[in-house]
Amino acid sequence: MAAESSDRVREIAEVRSLAESELSEQALERGLDDLWEGIVLARYLDGEIDRGLNA
């Protein structure tokens, strides 16, 4: 699986004309944003936060 991920990173970086390190940073940021949104949504659905609260 690690080899497959490395191949994907190389190919996406090439298509987007980015350095692999820059692409990895963007992927990490996107993944963290997605995980954070999941936490906020779960807290909202559990009634821990309301719509007016910025997380």
C-alpha positions, -999 to 999 in steps of 0.1 A, spaced: 0 0 0 29 24 7 42 19 -28 8 26 -42 5 58 -22 40 69 -33 31 62 -69 -1 83 -65 18 112 -49 44 112 -78 17 111 -105 -5 138 -89 25 160 -83 36 156 -119 1 164 -133 -2 194 -110 34 206 -116 41 205 -79 70 192 -58 60 160 -40 66 177 -7 42 205 -15 16 180 -26 21 160 6 16 192 26 -16 200 8 -29 165 12 -22 166 50 -39 199 53 -70 186 34 -71 155 55 -68 174 87 -96 198 76 -118 168 68 -111 151 101 -118 184 120 -151 188 102 -161 153 112 -153 161 149 -173 194 148 -203 176 131 -202 148 156 -202 173 185 -231 192 169 -251 160 164 -244 150 200 -257 184 212 -223 195 226 -223 226 204 -249 247 187 -250 263 153 -239 297 167 -207 284 182 -176 286 160 -154 256 166 
